[in-house]
């Protein structure tokens, strides 16, 4: 069924592009305030880089590996997620943190409960007319709203915003990311090296690696390894073939820990082009249009952590709700 055939004729109070942590936080905030809100996302699953892949009987948390909570609003959300069984405490990298339970994907799934989220809708154009904002895919209009929040990665946000909010497009262009190649390896042999905790390095191909069985509450039955490349190395190898990247990362992990692995039965590499924010948007640049109709949010607004993305969405929605209440 095409996007045009699924067009909801109702006009939403707020339309959000992106179902990552910023979009989900904003939508929850708007929903709790009694606003009608619709999230549009081009992916198959919500959560953005807080993600999990299941393949050939293996589970790989191949995006964000863990999260920390410092701000009261995010602490509250994490407490609720933990009460619901979607998060577990994890002492990792020398700090108290959380990981998804049983997978990282379970956190965005919890945050998205009760929200209107339309997946596999890729917005190509945004227009404004008669006090409304219309979102179009390749086939035509798919949604309309009185206000909008754009939480796509900064380069994508800039392209969409240029025709309707040039000042916000400029804000998006001031941010910068580092990419990340991630290798995922599944093994039939259960007799793996006795290395359960994460390993990391400051230089070289391997930035972070972890056996999935070493995560709190994880299924210990399948031998699955995730290896994430360091940012500088990922940047230098950005356009390489995924197959060769997978081979290099697995060999680099073995060299790093001094262990030998059998040939994996599952071997895939995934390129996160917009993995980690290395330069947030300029602090003094605008975050919303002067009329309060369009705002922006995302980790590229505030910083690289999962909490940064969540709080950016929450704050942006607070601003939009405040303006809406005055109209």
C-alpha positions in Angstrom: 0.0 0.0 0.0 1.5 3.4 -1.0 2.0 6.3 1.4 -0.7 8.3 -0.4 -3.3 5.5 0.2 -2.5 5.6 3.9 -2.7 9.4 4.3 -4.5 10.2 7.5 -7.0 13.0 6.6 -6.8 14.4 10.2 -4.4 17.3 10.8 -2.0 16.5 13.7 -1.1 19.1 16.2 2.6 18.1 15.8 4.3 16.0 13.2 7.8 14.6 14.1 10.3 13.3 11.6 12.5 10.6 13.1 11.8 7.9 15.7 15.1 8.0 17.4 15.5 9.0 21.0 14.9 12.7 20.3 11.7 12.0 18.4 10.4 9.5 20.9 11.1 11.8 23.8 9.4 14.7 22.1 6.4 12.6 21.1 5.9 11.2 24.6 6.1 14.8 26.0 3.5 16.0 23.5 1.2 13.0 24.0 1.3 13.5 27.8 0.3 17.2 27.2 -2.8 16.0 25.3 -1.6 16.9 21.8 -2.2 14.8 18.8 1.2 13.8 17.5 2.4 11.6 14.6 6.0 10.3 14.0 7.2 9.7 10.5 10.3 7.5 10.0 11.9 6.1 7.0 13.3 3.0 8.8 11.7 -0.4 9.5 12.1 -0.1 13.3 12.1 2.7 15.8 15.1 3.8 17.9 17.6 5.1 15.4 21.1 4.1 16.5 19.7 2.5 19.7 19.2 -0.7 17.7 19.5 -4.4 17.6 19.8 -6.9 14.7 18.6 -10.5 14.9 19.9 -12.8 12.2 20.5 -16.6 11.8 19.7 -17.2 15.4 22.1 -14.5 16.7 21.4 -11.2 18.4 23.6 -8.2 17.9 23.3 -4.9 19.6 25.1 -3.1 16.9 24.3 0.6 17.6 24.5 2.3 21.0 26.1 -0.1 23.5 24.8 1.4 26.7 23.5 4.7 28.2 23.9 6.8 31.3 21.4 9.1 32.9 22.1 12.4 34.7 19.1 14.7 33.9 15.9 14.3 36.0 13.6 13.9 33.0 15.8 11.2 31.5 16.4 9.5 34.9 12.6 9.3 35.3 12.2 7.7 31.8 15.0 5.2 32.6 13.4 4.4 36.0 10.1 3.7 34.2 11.8 1.6 31.6 13.7 -0.4 34.3 10.4 -1.0 36.2 8.9 -2.3 32.9 11.9 -4.6 32.3 13.2 -2.7 29.3 16.5 -1.6 31.0 19.0 -3.2 33.3 21.9 -1.7 35.3 25.3 -2.3 33.9 28.7 -1.4 35.4 30.6 -0.7 32.3 33.6 1.4 31.2 34.1 2.4 34.9 30.7 3.9 35.3 27.2 3.1 36.4 25.1 2.7 33.2 22.1 0.9 31.7 21.7 -1.5 28.8 18.5 -2.5 27.1 16.8 -5.7 28.4 17.0 -8.1 26.8 18.3 -5.9 23.9 19.0 -2.2 23.3 16.0 -2.1 21.0 13.7 -2.7 23.9 14.2 0.8 25.3 12.8 2.6 22.2 10.1 0.0 22.0 9.1 0.9 25.6 9.3 4.7 24.9 7.2 4.3 21.7 4.3 2.5 23.4 1.0 4.2 22.7 2.4 6.6 20.1 1.3 7.0 16.5 4.4 6.0 14.5 4.4 5.4 10.7 7.5 3.5 9.5 9.0 3.2 6.1 7.8 6.7 5.2 10.7 8.7 3.7 10.0 12.4 3.6 11.5 14.2 0.6 9.9 17.6 0.7 8.3 19.8 3.4 6.0 22.7 2.4 4.1 25.4 4.3 0.8 26.9 3.4 -2.4 28.2 5.1 -0.8 27.9 8.6 -0.1 24.2 8.1 3.0 22.1 7.4 2.7 19.3 4.8 5.1 16.4 4.5 5.6 14.7 1.1 7.2 11.5 0.1 8.1 10.6 -3.5 4.4 10.0 -4.3 2.9 13.1 -2.7 1.6 14.4 0.6 1.5 11.9 3.5 0.8 14.0 6.6 -0.1 17.5 7.8 0.5 19.3 11.1 0.2 22.6 12.8 3.7 22.4 14.1 6.7 20.2 13.2 9.8 18.8 14.9 12.7 17.6 12.7 15.0 15.1 14.4 16.6 13.4 11.4 20.5 13.4 11.3 21.8 16.9 10.6 22.7 16.5 6.9 19.3 15.1 6.2 17.6 17.7 8.3 19.4 20.5 6.5 18.2 19.3 3.1 14.6 19.1 4.2 14.6 22.4 6.0 16.3 24.5 3.4 13.1 25.4 1.5 11.0 26.2 4.6 13.4 27.2 7.4 16.7 28.3 6.1 17.9 29.5 9.5 17.3 26.0 10.9 19.0 24.4 7.9 22.1 26.5 8.7 22.0 25.3 12.3 22.0 21.7 11.1 24.9 22.3 8.8 27.0 23.6 11.7 27.1 20.1 13.3 29.5 17.3 12.3 29.5 13.5 12.8 32.1 10.7 12.8 31.0 7.5 11.2 31.4 4.0 12.6 31.9 0.6 11.0 30.4 -2.2 13.1 31.2 -5.9 12.6 28.8 -8.6 13.7 30.0 -12.2 14.1 28.1 -15.4 15.1 29.9 -18.7 15.9 28.5 -22.2 16.0 31.3 -23.3 18.4 30.3 -22.5 22.0 33.9 -22.9 23.2 34.9 -19.3 22.9 37.8 -17.4 24.5 37.1 -16.6 28.2 36.6 -12.9 27.6 33.2 -11.8 28.8 33.5 -8.1 29.4 33.9 -5.3 26.8 37.3 -4.3 25.4 38.3 -1.0 24.0 41.2 0.8 22.5 42.2 4.4 21.9 43.7 3.8 18.4 43.6 1.2 15.7 40.6 -0.4 14.1 38.9 -1.6 17.2 37.2 1.1 19.3 34.8 -1.1 21.3 34.0 -4.8 21.3 31.7 -7.0 23.4 30.4 -10.5 23.4 26.6 -10.3 23.6 26.6 -13.0 26.3 28.5 -10.6 28.5 25.6 -8.1 28.7 23.4 -8.2 31.8 20.4 -10.5 31.2 21.6 -11.6 27.8 21.0 -15.0 26.3 24.3 -17.0 26.9 23.3 -19.7 24.4 24.6 -18.1 21.2 28.2 -16.9 20.7 27.8 -13.5 19.1 30.5 -10.8 19.0 30.1 -7.1 18.1 33.2 -5.1 17.1 32.9 -1.3 16.5 35.7 0.5 14.8 37.3 3.7 16.2 36.0 6.9 14.7 39.2 8.0 12.9 39.6 4.5 11.4 36.0 4.4 10.3 36.4 7.8 8.6 39.4 6.7 6.7 37.7 3.4 5.6 34.3 4.9 5.0 33.8 3.8 1.4 35.4 0.3 1.7 33.5 -2.8 0.9 31.6 -4.2 3.9 33.0 -7.7 3.4 36.6 -6.6 3.7 35.8 -4.4 6.7 34.3 -7.3 8.5 37.5 -9.4 8.0 39.8 -6.6 9.1 37.8 -5.9 12.3 37.6 -9.5 13.3 41.4 -9.9 12.8 42.0 -6.7 14.7 40.0 -7.9 17.7 41.9 -11.2 17.8 45.2 -9.3 17.7 44.0 -6.9 20.5 43.0 -9.6 23.0 45.5 -12.2 21.9 42.9 -14.9 21.1 42.1 -17.0 18.1 38.5 -17.6 16.8 37.1 -20.1 14.5 35.5 -19.1 11.2 32.2 -17.4 12.0 28.9 -18.8 10.6 27.5 -15.3 10.4 29.7 -12.3 9.4 28.3 -8.9 8.5 29.5 -5.3 8.7 27.2 -2.3 9.0 28.2 1.3 8.3 26.8 4.0 10.5 27.4 7.1 8.5 26.1 9.4 11.2 27.3 7.5 14.3 28.7 9.9 16.8 28.5 13.7 17.1 31.9 15.2 17.1 30.8 18.8 16.9 27.3 19.8 18.1 25.4 22.6 16.3 26.5 26.1 17.2 25.2 27.0 20.6 23.9 30.4 19.6 22.2 29.1 16.4 18.4 29.1 16.2 16.5 25.9 17.3 13.1 26.9 16.0 11.5 29.3 13.5 10.5 32.7 14.7 6.8 31.8 14.4 7.2 28.6 16.4 5.9 26.3 13.7 9.1 24.3 13.1 11.8 23.2 15.6 14.8 20.9 15.5 16.2 18.3 17.9 18.7 15.5 18.0 22.0 14.5 19.5 23.6 16.8 17.0 22.0 19.7 18.9 23.4 18.8 22.3 26.0 16.0 22.3 26.9 12.5 21.5 25.2 10.6 24.3 21.8 8.8 24.2 20.7 11.1 27.0 21.7 14.2 24.9 19.3 13.1 22.1 16.5 12.4 24.5 16.8 15.7 26.3 17.1 17.6 23.1 13.7 16.2 22.0 12.2 16.9 25.3 13.3 20.5 25.4 12.4 21.2 21.9 8.9 19.9 22.5 8.6 22.0 25.7 9.3 25.0 23.6 6.8 24.1 20.9 4.1 23.3 23.5 4.7 26.7 25.2 4.3 28.5 21.9 1.2 26.5 21.0 -0.4 27.3 24.3 -0.1 31.1 23.6 -1.7 30.9 20.2 
